[in-house]
Amino acid sequence: DSAKEKPAQGKVIAVGPGKLNDTGDRVSPQVKEGDRVPFSKYGGTDVNLEGEEYLILREDDVLGIVE
């Protein structure tokens, strides 16, 4: 049943500096602030900051960028 669920979608509010690869070099993120991105319904971590709900995702959890 979970395979039939459509992914959720959201707007990127902030992006970190990127992750480190196997050689220790920083890899720039592919997403940027303002992008609309679909993600798995069960991905990420919910956070409440100053009464606002946010979802923190790793870039690996993002399924793509909606144009």
CYANA upper distance limits for C-alpha pairs under 8 A (distance plus 0.5 A):
  1 ASP  CA      5 GLU  CA      7.66
  6 LYS  CA     41 LYS  CA      8.34
  7 PRO  CA     38 PRO  CA      6.50
  7 PRO  CA     39 PHE  CA      5.98
  7 PRO  CA     40 SER  CA      5.43
  7 PRO  CA     41 LYS  CA      5.97
  8 ALA  CA     38 PRO  CA      6.02
  8 ALA  CA     39 PHE  CA      5.94
  8 ALA  CA     40 SER  CA      6.67
  8 ALA  CA     41 LYS  CA      5.91
  9 GLN  CA     36 ARG  CA      7.39
  9 GLN  CA     37 VAL  CA      5.99
  9 GLN  CA     38 PRO  CA      4.60
  9 GLN  CA     39 PHE  CA      6.51
 10 GLY  CA     36 ARG  CA      6.07
 10 GLY  CA     37 VAL  CA      6.03
 10 GLY  CA     38 PRO  CA      6.97
 10 GLY  CA     39 PHE  CA      8.43
 11 LYS  CA     33 GLU  CA      8.34
 11 LYS  CA     34 GLY  CA      6.42
 11 LYS  CA     35 ASP  CA      6.22
 11 LYS  CA     36 ARG  CA      5.00
 11 LYS  CA     37 VAL  CA      6.80
 12 VAL  CA     31 VAL  CA      8.34
 12 VAL  CA     32 LYS  CA      7.36
 12 VAL  CA     33 GLU  CA      5.55
 12 VAL  CA     34 GLY  CA      5.70
 12 VAL  CA     35 ASP  CA      5.90
 12 VAL  CA     36 ARG  CA      6.84
 12 VAL  CA     37 VAL  CA      7.73
 13 ILE  CA     33 GLU  CA      5.87
 13 ILE  CA     34 GLY  CA      6.80
 14 ALA  CA     32 LYS  CA      8.00
 14 ALA  CA     33 GLU  CA      5.94
 15 VAL  CA     29 PRO  CA      8.09
 15 VAL  CA     31 VAL  CA      7.98
 15 VAL  CA     32 LYS  CA      6.83
 15 VAL  CA     33 GLU  CA      6.93
 16 GLY  CA     29 PRO  CA      8.18
 17 PRO  CA     26 ARG  CA      8.37
 17 PRO  CA     28 SER  CA      7.08
 17 PRO  CA     29 PRO  CA      7.59
 18 GLY  CA     26 ARG  CA      6.67
 18 GLY  CA     27 VAL  CA      5.89
 18 GLY  CA     28 SER  CA      5.36
 18 GLY  CA     29 PRO  CA      5.56
 19 LYS  CA     26 ARG  CA      6.12
 19 LYS  CA     27 VAL  CA      6.04
 19 LYS  CA     28 SER  CA      7.77
 19 LYS  CA     29 PRO  CA      8.23
 20 LEU  CA     24 GLY  CA      5.79
 20 LEU  CA     25 ASP  CA      5.89
 20 LEU  CA     26 ARG  CA      4.96
 20 LEU  CA     27 VAL  CA      6.47
 21 ASN  CA     25 ASP  CA      6.08
 21 ASN  CA     26 ARG  CA      6.85
 21 ASN  CA     27 VAL  CA      7.09
 29 PRO  CA     59 GLU  CA      7.83
 30 GLN  CA     59 GLU  CA      8.46
 31 VAL  CA     35 ASP  CA      7.11
 31 VAL  CA     59 GLU  CA      8.24
 31 VAL  CA     65 ILE  CA      7.91
 35 ASP  CA     65 ILE  CA      7.07
 35 ASP  CA     66 VAL  CA      7.76
 36 ARG  CA     65 ILE  CA      6.43
 36 ARG  CA     66 VAL  CA      5.89
 36 ARG  CA     67 GLU  CA      8.04
 37 VAL  CA     62 VAL  CA      7.03
 37 VAL  CA     63 LEU  CA      7.54
 37 VAL  CA     64 GLY  CA      6.31
 37 VAL  CA     65 ILE  CA      5.22
 37 VAL  CA     66 VAL  CA      6.24
 38 PRO  CA     62 VAL  CA      6.72
 38 PRO  CA     63 LEU  CA      6.04
 38 PRO  CA     64 GLY  CA      6.62
 38 PRO  CA     65 ILE  CA      7.45
 38 PRO  CA     66 VAL  CA      7.91
 39 PHE  CA     43 GLY  CA      7.36
 39 PHE  CA     61 ASP  CA      6.64
 39 PHE  CA     62 VAL  CA      5.35
 39 PHE  CA     63 LEU  CA      5.77
 39 PHE  CA     64 GLY  CA      8.26
 40 SER  CA     61 ASP  CA      7.38
 40 SER  CA     62 VAL  CA      7.97
 40 SER  CA     63 LEU  CA      7.91
 43 GLY  CA     57 LEU  CA      7.39
 43 GLY  CA     61 ASP  CA      6.77
 44 GLY  CA     55 LEU  CA      6.56
 44 GLY  CA     56 ILE  CA      5.79
 44 GLY  CA     57 LEU  CA      4.92
 44 GLY  CA     58 ARG  CA      7.50
 44 GLY  CA     61 ASP  CA      7.78
 45 THR  CA     55 LEU  CA      5.98
 45 THR  CA     56 ILE  CA      5.65
 45 THR  CA     57 LEU  CA      7.22
 46 ASP  CA     53 GLU  CA      7.47
 46 ASP  CA     54 TYR  CA      6.33
 46 ASP  CA     55 LEU  CA      5.08
 46 ASP  CA     56 ILE  CA      6.94
 47 VAL  CA     53 GLU  CA      6.33
 47 VAL  CA     54 TYR  CA      5.66
 47 VAL  CA     55 LEU  CA      6.55
 47 VAL  CA     56 ILE  CA      7.75
 48 ASN  CA     52 GLU  CA      5.96
 48 ASN  CA     53 GLU  CA      5.08
 48 ASN  CA     54 TYR  CA      6.66
 49 LEU  CA     53 GLU  CA      7.04
 49 LEU  CA     54 TYR  CA      7.96
 57 LEU  CA     61 ASP  CA      6.65
 57 LEU  CA     62 VAL  CA      7.84
 58 ARG  CA     62 VAL  CA      7.70
